[in-house]
Every structure is written in C-alpha cells, then in structure tokens.
Amino acid sequence: MKRAQSEFSALLFGNEQVEDHLKDVFFLYAAEDPSFDQICNQQNSMAMYQFLVGKLVAFHDDDLALKD
C-alpha cells in the first residue's frame, strides 16, 4: 500500500489541497478491496492507476453519501 501511495499520490490528487490524513484514509479504503493485493502482485502501474482512479471516484461518492 505504501508503494502505491508514494507512486500515485501526486497523480491522483494533483493540485488539490487534500490533507495527508485523508490521503491515508483513501489508500486504506482502496487496500480493503479484495482485488488490491492481486493488482499489487501484477506490478503493472497502469492497472494500479486505473484501479485507484476507480476507487477514488467511489471514495468521493461514499464520502458525499455520508454527508447527506
């Protein structure tokens, strides 16, 4: 998980001002997915990036649902 976080944080969050603890929460959320370990073991950066983008969309949707 730490490798994915260090490799993809800048791409995923870009210029957004996201607090570090929220980035940690997101990566924990992504790591809970049963397919996370499988994707890590593939060592395919594009597959991991696509997975994380999908998880980020779901994370935002879940976060917005909790705020309603």
C-alpha positions, 0 to 999 in steps of 0.5 A, a space after each residue: 500500500 505504501 508503494 502505491 501511495 508514494 507512486 500515485 499520490 501526486 497523480 491522483 490528487 494533483 493540485 488539490 489541497 487534500 490533507 495527508 490524513 485523508 490521503 491515508 484514509 483513501 489508500 486504506 479504503 482502496 487496500 480493503 478491496 479484495 482485488 488490491 493485493 492481486 493488482 499489487 502482485 501484477 506490478 503493472 502501474 497502469 492497472 494500479 492507476 486505473 484501479 485507484 482512479 476507480 476507487 477514488 471516484 467511489 471514495 468521493 461518492 461514499 464520502 458525499 453519501 455520508 454527508 447527506 
